Structures are given as structure tokens and as C-alpha cells.
Amino acid sequence: MRILASNNLDNTKRFIIGYVFQNAIHTFWGERNSRKHGETPLPTEKIVKMIDKNIRNRLSTLTRGGEERYAGGLQMWFVSILHTK
């Protein structure tokens, strides 16, 4: 939350971090509900892949939709993934 509230980020980075946070909470809540209703828990790797795919899909639709203010967001996401491995 501190990172999102700081003024040190450009709009694209702020959008990506905010969307990752939002998507992670949504995914974790869905997994929680599934477990409460007796479904088999998903492996951590699958949850991470789901979040990654959701982020990629959202950023690619912004790029194709002509949304200029987040141009380069998908490339920024790919670079951040390379630095975490």
C-alpha cells in the first residue's frame, strides 16, 4: 500500500502494481471460497500462473485498445518477470 501511495512511481508502474494487488486479492479470495466449499486446493504455481496470465491479458488489451497512457506496460511486466527469476 505504501508503494501505491508514494509519488515515486510513474502512472504505468502505479497501474501495474495496483492491478497486480487487486488481481491477487481477487484470486486469493476465490481460492479461499473454493476451499471453504470443499474443492481441492490449487497448487501455488497454478495460482501464480493465473495471476500472471490475468495481468498479461489486461495489459495487452490496453495496448491494443489504443490506451496511450499505459503504453509499454506489457513490456514493463515482462522485464519485471525476467528480473525476479
Backbone as XML, in Angstrom:
<?xml version="1.0"?>
<chain id="A" units="angstrom">
  <residue number="1" name="MET">
    <atom name="N" x="0.825" y="-1.184" z="0.000"/>
    <atom name="CA" x="0.000" y="0.000" z="0.000"/>
    <atom name="C" x="0.878" y="1.260" z="0.000"/>
  </residue>
  <residue number="2" name="ARG">
    <atom name="N" x="2.004" y="1.188" z="0.706"/>
    <atom name="CA" x="2.909" y="2.344" z="0.717"/>
    <atom name="C" x="3.441" y="2.641" z="-0.666"/>
  </residue>
  <residue number="3" name="ILE">
    <atom name="N" x="3.763" y="1.604" z="-1.398"/>
    <atom name="CA" x="4.285" y="1.805" z="-2.754"/>
    <atom name="C" x="3.233" y="2.484" z="-3.624"/>
  </residue>
  <residue number="4" name="LEU">
    <atom name="N" x="1.999" y="2.039" z="-3.530"/>
    <atom name="CA" x="0.930" y="2.649" z="-4.333"/>
    <atom name="C" x="0.668" y="4.090" z="-3.939"/>
  </residue>
  <residue number="5" name="ALA">
    <atom name="N" x="0.834" y="4.409" z="-2.668"/>
    <atom name="CA" x="0.566" y="5.755" z="-2.186"/>
    <atom name="C" x="1.724" y="6.722" z="-2.436"/>
  </residue>
  <residue number="6" name="SER">
    <atom name="N" x="2.889" y="6.175" z="-2.757"/>
    <atom name="CA" x="4.047" y="7.054" z="-2.946"/>
    <atom name="C" x="3.943" y="7.831" z="-4.251"/>
  </residue>
  <residue number="7" name="ASN">
    <atom name="N" x="4.669" y="8.909" z="-4.325"/>
    <atom name="CA" x="4.704" y="9.735" z="-5.529"/>
    <atom name="C" x="5.910" y="9.412" z="-6.403"/>
  </residue>
  <residue number="8" name="ASN">
    <atom name="N" x="6.612" y="8.329" z="-6.084"/>
    <atom name="CA" x="7.834" y="7.987" z="-6.801"/>
    <atom name="C" x="7.601" y="7.158" z="-8.052"/>
  </residue>
  <residue number="9" name="LEU">
    <atom name="N" x="6.362" y="6.781" z="-8.336"/>
    <atom name="CA" x="6.066" y="5.914" z="-9.474"/>
    <atom name="C" x="5.428" y="6.692" z="-10.614"/>
  </residue>
  <residue number="10" name="ASP">
    <atom name="N" x="5.767" y="6.288" z="-11.845"/>
    <atom name="CA" x="5.042" y="6.871" z="-12.970"/>
    <atom name="C" x="3.681" y="6.169" z="-13.073"/>
  </residue>
  <residue number="11" name="ASN">
    <atom name="N" x="2.813" y="6.692" z="-13.909"/>
    <atom name="CA" x="1.447" y="6.170" z="-13.994"/>
    <atom name="C" x="1.391" y="4.707" z="-14.404"/>
  </residue>
  <residue number="12" name="THR">
    <atom name="N" x="2.257" y="4.297" z="-15.313"/>
    <atom name="CA" x="2.233" y="2.920" z="-15.787"/>
    <atom name="C" x="2.610" y="1.962" z="-14.666"/>
  </residue>
  <residue number="13" name="LYS">
    <atom name="N" x="3.677" y="2.249" z="-13.957"/>
    <atom name="CA" x="4.087" y="1.384" z="-12.851"/>
    <atom name="C" x="3.021" y="1.348" z="-11.764"/>
  </residue>
  <residue number="14" name="ARG">
    <atom name="N" x="2.442" y="2.482" z="-11.456"/>
    <atom name="CA" x="1.385" y="2.535" z="-10.440"/>
    <atom name="C" x="0.186" y="1.688" z="-10.867"/>
  </residue>
  <residue number="15" name="PHE">
    <atom name="N" x="-0.190" y="1.784" z="-12.141"/>
    <atom name="CA" x="-1.308" y="0.987" z="-12.641"/>
    <atom name="C" x="-0.997" y="-0.502" z="-12.521"/>
  </residue>
  <residue number="16" name="ILE">
    <atom name="N" x="0.198" y="-0.910" z="-12.941"/>
    <atom name="CA" x="0.564" y="-2.329" z="-12.908"/>
    <atom name="C" x="0.573" y="-2.846" z="-11.472"/>
  </residue>
  <residue number="17" name="ILE">
    <atom name="N" x="1.195" y="-2.129" z="-10.568"/>
    <atom name="CA" x="1.252" y="-2.574" z="-9.176"/>
    <atom name="C" x="-0.150" y="-2.633" z="-8.576"/>
  </residue>
  <residue number="18" name="GLY">
    <atom name="N" x="-0.954" y="-1.634" z="-8.848"/>
    <atom name="CA" x="-2.325" y="-1.625" z="-8.337"/>
    <atom name="C" x="-3.149" y="-2.768" z="-8.897"/>
  </residue>
  <residue number="19" name="TYR">
    <atom name="N" x="-2.978" y="-3.033" z="-10.189"/>
    <atom name="CA" x="-3.737" y="-4.117" z="-10.807"/>
    <atom name="C" x="-3.270" y="-5.480" z="-10.298"/>
  </residue>
  <residue number="20" name="VAL">
    <atom name="N" x="-1.971" y="-5.649" z="-10.090"/>
    <atom name="CA" x="-1.454" y="-6.901" z="-9.524"/>
    <atom name="C" x="-2.041" y="-7.104" z="-8.126"/>
  </residue>
  <residue number="21" name="PHE">
    <atom name="N" x="-2.042" y="-6.059" z="-7.324"/>
    <atom name="CA" x="-2.598" y="-6.142" z="-5.971"/>
    <atom name="C" x="-4.073" y="-6.538" z="-6.029"/>
  </residue>
  <residue number="22" name="GLN">
    <atom name="N" x="-4.838" y="-5.851" z="-6.864"/>
    <atom name="CA" x="-6.268" y="-6.119" z="-6.999"/>
    <atom name="C" x="-6.510" y="-7.548" z="-7.491"/>
  </residue>
  <residue number="23" name="ASN">
    <atom name="N" x="-5.763" y="-7.966" z="-8.495"/>
    <atom name="CA" x="-5.954" y="-9.289" z="-9.060"/>
    <atom name="C" x="-5.543" y="-10.386" z="-8.074"/>
  </residue>
  <residue number="24" name="ALA">
    <atom name="N" x="-4.484" y="-10.151" z="-7.323"/>
    <atom name="CA" x="-4.051" y="-11.135" z="-6.331"/>
    <atom name="C" x="-5.120" y="-11.311" z="-5.253"/>
  </residue>
  <residue number="25" name="ILE">
    <atom name="N" x="-5.661" y="-10.216" z="-4.762"/>
    <atom name="CA" x="-6.709" y="-10.306" z="-3.736"/>
    <atom name="C" x="-7.908" y="-11.066" z="-4.291"/>
  </residue>
  <residue number="26" name="HIS">
    <atom name="N" x="-8.327" y="-10.747" z="-5.505"/>
    <atom name="CA" x="-9.462" y="-11.424" z="-6.129"/>
    <atom name="C" x="-9.195" y="-12.924" z="-6.277"/>
  </residue>
  <residue number="27" name="THR">
    <atom name="N" x="-8.003" y="-13.280" z="-6.731"/>
    <atom name="CA" x="-7.651" y="-14.686" z="-6.923"/>
    <atom name="C" x="-7.580" y="-15.419" z="-5.592"/>
  </residue>
  <residue number="28" name="PHE">
    <atom name="N" x="-6.951" y="-14.806" z="-4.585"/>
    <atom name="CA" x="-6.851" y="-15.438" z="-3.269"/>
    <atom name="C" x="-8.226" y="-15.638" z="-2.643"/>
  </residue>
  <residue number="29" name="TRP">
    <atom name="N" x="-9.104" y="-14.655" z="-2.826"/>
    <atom name="CA" x="-10.448" y="-14.758" z="-2.259"/>
    <atom name="C" x="-11.221" y="-15.886" z="-2.942"/>
  </residue>
  <residue number="30" name="GLY">
    <atom name="N" x="-11.076" y="-16.006" z="-4.261"/>
    <atom name="CA" x="-11.723" y="-17.100" z="-4.970"/>
    <atom name="C" x="-11.203" y="-18.458" z="-4.518"/>
  </residue>
  <residue number="31" name="GLU">
    <atom name="N" x="-9.902" y="-18.542" z="-4.309"/>
    <atom name="CA" x="-9.304" y="-19.789" z="-3.819"/>
    <atom name="C" x="-9.806" y="-20.097" z="-2.404"/>
  </residue>
  <residue number="32" name="ARG">
    <atom name="N" x="-9.909" y="-19.083" z="-1.581"/>
    <atom name="CA" x="-10.427" y="-19.261" z="-0.226"/>
    <atom name="C" x="-11.842" y="-19.809" z="-0.265"/>
  </residue>
  <residue number="33" name="ASN">
    <atom name="N" x="-12.687" y="-19.217" z="-1.112"/>
    <atom name="CA" x="-14.078" y="-19.671" z="-1.221"/>
    <atom name="C" x="-14.154" y="-21.107" z="-1.730"/>
  </residue>
  <residue number="34" name="SER">
    <atom name="N" x="-13.304" y="-21.437" z="-2.698"/>
    <atom name="CA" x="-13.292" y="-22.805" z="-3.216"/>
    <atom name="C" x="-12.947" y="-23.798" z="-2.118"/>
  </residue>
  <residue number="35" name="ARG">
    <atom name="N" x="-11.964" y="-23.470" z="-1.320"/>
    <atom name="CA" x="-11.558" y="-24.365" z="-0.229"/>
    <atom name="C" x="-12.661" y="-24.501" z="0.816"/>
  </residue>
  <residue number="36" name="LYS">
    <atom name="N" x="-13.344" y="-23.391" z="1.106"/>
    <atom name="CA" x="-14.435" y="-23.440" z="2.094"/>
    <atom name="C" x="-15.569" y="-24.334" z="1.622"/>
  </residue>
  <residue number="37" name="HIS">
    <atom name="N" x="-15.717" y="-24.471" z="0.302"/>
    <atom name="CA" x="-16.790" y="-25.290" z="-0.249"/>
    <atom name="C" x="-16.309" y="-26.686" z="-0.637"/>
  </residue>
  <residue number="38" name="GLY">
    <atom name="N" x="-15.141" y="-27.073" z="-0.119"/>
    <atom name="CA" x="-14.675" y="-28.435" z="-0.247"/>
    <atom name="C" x="-13.935" y="-28.785" z="-1.524"/>
  </residue>
  <residue number="39" name="GLU">
    <atom name="N" x="-13.614" y="-27.809" z="-2.341"/>
    <atom name="CA" x="-12.870" y="-28.108" z="-3.558"/>
    <atom name="C" x="-11.391" y="-28.323" z="-3.244"/>
  </residue>
  <residue number="40" name="THR">
    <atom name="N" x="-10.737" y="-29.038" z="-4.126"/>
    <atom name="CA" x="-9.313" y="-29.320" z="-3.954"/>
    <atom name="C" x="-8.505" y="-28.034" z="-4.104"/>
  </residue>
  <residue number="41" name="PRO">
    <atom name="N" x="-7.601" y="-27.746" z="-3.172"/>
    <atom name="CA" x="-6.778" y="-26.534" z="-3.280"/>
    <atom name="C" x="-5.899" y="-26.567" z="-4.535"/>
  </residue>
  <residue number="42" name="LEU">
    <atom name="N" x="-5.760" y="-25.410" z="-5.156"/>
    <atom name="CA" x="-4.876" y="-25.292" z="-6.313"/>
    <atom name="C" x="-3.429" y="-25.185" z="-5.833"/>
  </residue>
  <residue number="43" name="PRO">
    <atom name="N" x="-2.497" y="-25.755" z="-6.589"/>
    <atom name="CA" x="-1.078" y="-25.576" z="-6.241"/>
    <atom name="C" x="-0.679" y="-24.109" z="-6.381"/>
  </residue>
  <residue number="44" name="THR">
    <atom name="N" x="0.281" y="-23.704" z="-5.585"/>
    <atom name="CA" x="0.754" y="-22.319" z="-5.604"/>
    <atom name="C" x="1.186" y="-21.897" z="-6.992"/>
  </residue>
  <residue number="45" name="GLU">
    <atom name="N" x="1.874" y="-22.787" z="-7.709"/>
    <atom name="CA" x="2.356" y="-22.455" z="-9.047"/>
    <atom name="C" x="1.208" y="-22.113" z="-9.988"/>
  </residue>
  <residue number="46" name="LYS">
    <atom name="N" x="0.087" y="-22.828" z="-9.857"/>
    <atom name="CA" x="-1.070" y="-22.567" z="-10.714"/>
    <atom name="C" x="-1.688" y="-21.205" z="-10.387"/>
  </residue>
  <residue number="47" name="ILE">
    <atom name="N" x="-1.751" y="-20.864" z="-9.120"/>
    <atom name="CA" x="-2.299" y="-19.561" z="-8.718"/>
    <atom name="C" x="-1.421" y="-18.440" z="-9.262"/>
  </residue>
  <residue number="48" name="VAL">
    <atom name="N" x="-0.108" y="-18.589" z="-9.157"/>
    <atom name="CA" x="0.819" y="-17.581" z="-9.684"/>
    <atom name="C" x="0.647" y="-17.444" z="-11.194"/>
  </residue>
  <residue number="49" name="LYS">
    <atom name="N" x="0.509" y="-18.562" z="-11.895"/>
    <atom name="CA" x="0.315" y="-18.513" z="-13.350"/>
    <atom name="C" x="-1.006" y="-17.841" z="-13.716"/>
  </residue>
  <residue number="50" name="MET">
    <atom name="N" x="-2.055" y="-18.081" z="-12.922"/>
    <atom name="CA" x="-3.347" y="-17.440" z="-13.183"/>
    <atom name="C" x="-3.229" y="-15.923" z="-13.060"/>
  </residue>
  <residue number="51" name="ILE">
    <atom name="N" x="-2.562" y="-15.469" z="-12.004"/>
    <atom name="CA" x="-2.394" y="-14.027" z="-11.799"/>
    <atom name="C" x="-1.564" y="-13.439" z="-12.929"/>
  </residue>
  <residue number="52" name="ASP">
    <atom name="N" x="-0.477" y="-14.103" z="-13.302"/>
    <atom name="CA" x="0.372" y="-13.626" z="-14.390"/>
    <atom name="C" x="-0.420" y="-13.523" z="-15.688"/>
  </residue>
  <residue number="53" name="LYS">
    <atom name="N" x="-1.206" y="-14.528" z="-15.990"/>
    <atom name="CA" x="-1.999" y="-14.515" z="-17.227"/>
    <atom name="C" x="-3.027" y="-13.386" z="-17.214"/>
  </residue>
  <residue number="54" name="ASN">
    <atom name="N" x="-3.668" y="-13.170" z="-16.071"/>
    <atom name="CA" x="-4.635" y="-12.081" z="-15.962"/>
    <atom name="C" x="-3.972" y="-10.727" z="-16.206"/>
  </residue>
  <residue number="55" name="ILE">
    <atom name="N" x="-2.777" y="-10.532" z="-15.642"/>
    <atom name="CA" x="-2.053" y="-9.274" z="-15.827"/>
    <atom name="C" x="-1.680" y="-9.102" z="-17.293"/>
  </residue>
  <residue number="56" name="ARG">
    <atom name="N" x="-1.137" y="-10.152" z="-17.902"/>
    <atom name="CA" x="-0.762" y="-10.077" z="-19.323"/>
    <atom name="C" x="-1.961" y="-9.761" z="-20.199"/>
  </residue>
  <residue number="57" name="ASN">
    <atom name="N" x="-3.084" y="-10.429" z="-19.928"/>
    <atom name="CA" x="-4.286" y="-10.183" z="-20.727"/>
    <atom name="C" x="-4.754" y="-8.737" z="-20.606"/>
  </residue>
  <residue number="58" name="ARG">
    <atom name="N" x="-4.768" y="-8.226" z="-19.396"/>
    <atom name="CA" x="-5.228" y="-6.848" z="-19.183"/>
    <atom name="C" x="-4.294" y="-5.849" z="-19.864"/>
  </residue>
  <residue number="59" name="LEU">
    <atom name="N" x="-3.002" y="-6.040" z="-19.693"/>
    <atom name="CA" x="-2.047" y="-5.111" z="-20.295"/>
    <atom name="C" x="-2.070" y="-5.201" z="-21.813"/>
  </residue>
  <residue number="60" name="SER">
    <atom name="N" x="-2.306" y="-6.386" z="-22.369"/>
    <atom name="CA" x="-2.362" y="-6.497" z="-23.831"/>
    <atom name="C" x="-3.616" y="-5.849" z="-24.386"/>
  </residue>
  <residue number="61" name="THR">
    <atom name="N" x="-4.722" y="-5.883" z="-23.643"/>
    <atom name="CA" x="-5.930" y="-5.215" z="-24.140"/>
    <atom name="C" x="-5.781" y="-3.704" z="-24.075"/>
  </residue>
  <residue number="62" name="LEU">
    <atom name="N" x="-5.060" y="-3.204" z="-23.095"/>
    <atom name="CA" x="-4.809" y="-1.760" z="-23.043"/>
    <atom name="C" x="-3.958" y="-1.323" z="-24.222"/>
  </residue>
  <residue number="63" name="THR">
    <atom name="N" x="-2.974" y="-2.147" z="-24.571"/>
    <atom name="CA" x="-2.081" y="-1.824" z="-25.677"/>
    <atom name="C" x="-2.850" y="-1.835" z="-26.996"/>
  </residue>
  <residue number="64" name="ARG">
    <atom name="N" x="-3.669" y="-2.865" z="-27.206"/>
    <atom name="CA" x="-4.417" y="-2.975" z="-28.453"/>
    <atom name="C" x="-5.567" y="-1.976" z="-28.519"/>
  </residue>
  <residue number="65" name="GLY">
    <atom name="N" x="-6.089" y="-1.589" z="-27.379"/>
    <atom name="CA" x="-7.224" y="-0.679" z="-27.359"/>
    <atom name="C" x="-6.851" y="0.771" z="-27.598"/>
  </residue>
  <residue number="66" name="GLY">
    <atom name="N" x="-5.591" y="1.048" z="-27.819"/>
    <atom name="CA" x="-5.165" y="2.413" z="-28.094"/>
    <atom name="C" x="-5.002" y="3.267" z="-26.855"/>
  </residue>
  <residue number="67" name="GLU">
    <atom name="N" x="-4.899" y="2.645" z="-25.698"/>
    <atom name="CA" x="-4.724" y="3.380" z="-24.448"/>
    <atom name="C" x="-3.273" y="3.825" z="-24.356"/>
  </residue>
  <residue number="68" name="GLU">
    <atom name="N" x="-3.018" y="5.067" z="-24.676"/>
    <atom name="CA" x="-1.648" y="5.577" z="-24.783"/>
    <atom name="C" x="-0.965" y="5.798" z="-23.436"/>
  </residue>
  <residue number="69" name="ARG">
    <atom name="N" x="-1.717" y="6.108" z="-22.417"/>
    <atom name="CA" x="-1.054" y="6.465" z="-21.164"/>
    <atom name="C" x="-0.378" y="5.271" z="-20.490"/>
  </residue>
  <residue number="70" name="TYR">
    <atom name="N" x="-0.742" y="4.047" z="-20.879"/>
    <atom name="CA" x="-0.081" y="2.865" z="-20.322"/>
    <atom name="C" x="0.741" y="2.136" z="-21.376"/>
  </residue>
  <residue number="71" name="ALA">
    <atom name="N" x="1.145" y="2.857" z="-22.396"/>
    <atom name="CA" x="1.972" y="2.258" z="-23.441"/>
    <atom name="C" x="3.252" y="1.719" z="-22.818"/>
  </residue>
  <residue number="72" name="GLY">
    <atom name="N" x="3.635" y="0.562" z="-23.226"/>
    <atom name="CA" x="4.841" y="-0.043" z="-22.670"/>
    <atom name="C" x="4.593" y="-0.841" z="-21.404"/>
  </residue>
  <residue number="73" name="GLY">
    <atom name="N" x="3.367" y="-0.915" z="-20.958"/>
    <atom name="CA" x="3.070" y="-1.649" z="-19.726"/>
    <atom name="C" x="3.353" y="-3.129" z="-19.834"/>
  </residue>
  <residue number="74" name="LEU">
    <atom name="N" x="3.017" y="-3.716" z="-20.979"/>
    <atom name="CA" x="3.256" y="-5.137" z="-21.169"/>
    <atom name="C" x="4.752" y="-5.426" z="-21.200"/>
  </residue>
  <residue number="75" name="GLN">
    <atom name="N" x="5.508" y="-4.569" z="-21.870"/>
    <atom name="CA" x="6.960" y="-4.746" z="-21.887"/>
    <atom name="C" x="7.535" y="-4.593" z="-20.484"/>
  </residue>
  <residue number="76" name="MET">
    <atom name="N" x="7.009" y="-3.639" z="-19.725"/>
    <atom name="CA" x="7.463" y="-3.429" z="-18.354"/>
    <atom name="C" x="7.183" y="-4.670" z="-17.507"/>
  </residue>
  <residue number="77" name="TRP">
    <atom name="N" x="6.024" y="-5.292" z="-17.730"/>
    <atom name="CA" x="5.665" y="-6.503" z="-16.993"/>
    <atom name="C" x="6.636" y="-7.633" z="-17.321"/>
  </residue>
  <residue number="78" name="PHE">
    <atom name="N" x="6.948" y="-7.821" z="-18.602"/>
    <atom name="CA" x="7.871" y="-8.878" z="-18.998"/>
    <atom name="C" x="9.262" y="-8.644" z="-18.398"/>
  </residue>
  <residue number="79" name="VAL">
    <atom name="N" x="9.717" y="-7.403" z="-18.386"/>
    <atom name="CA" x="11.025" y="-7.097" z="-17.808"/>
    <atom name="C" x="11.017" y="-7.404" z="-16.307"/>
  </residue>
  <residue number="80" name="SER">
    <atom name="N" x="9.937" y="-7.068" z="-15.624"/>
    <atom name="CA" x="9.885" y="-7.317" z="-14.179"/>
    <atom name="C" x="9.907" y="-8.809" z="-13.891"/>
  </residue>
  <residue number="81" name="ILE">
    <atom name="N" x="9.314" y="-9.606" z="-14.764"/>
    <atom name="CA" x="9.315" y="-11.063" z="-14.575"/>
    <atom name="C" x="10.722" y="-11.611" z="-14.769"/>
  </residue>
  <residue number="82" name="LEU">
    <atom name="N" x="11.438" y="-11.086" z="-15.759"/>
    <atom name="CA" x="12.800" y="-11.550" z="-16.006"/>
    <atom name="C" x="13.722" y="-11.246" z="-14.828"/>
  </residue>
  <residue number="83" name="HIS">
    <atom name="N" x="13.489" y="-10.117" z="-14.158"/>
    <atom name="CA" x="14.331" y="-9.740" z="-13.029"/>
    <atom name="C" x="14.035" y="-10.519" z="-11.767"/>
  </residue>
  <residue number="84" name="THR">
    <atom name="N" x="12.873" y="-11.168" z="-11.696"/>
    <atom name="CA" x="12.524" y="-11.924" z="-10.492"/>
    <atom name="C" x="12.967" y="-13.370" z="-10.579"/>
  </residue>
  <residue number="85" name="LYS">
    <atom name="N" x="13.390" y="-13.824" z="-11.749"/>
    <atom name="CA" x="13.787" y="-15.239" z="-11.906"/>
    <atom name="C" x="15.256" y="-15.415" z="-11.704"/>
  </residue>
</chain>
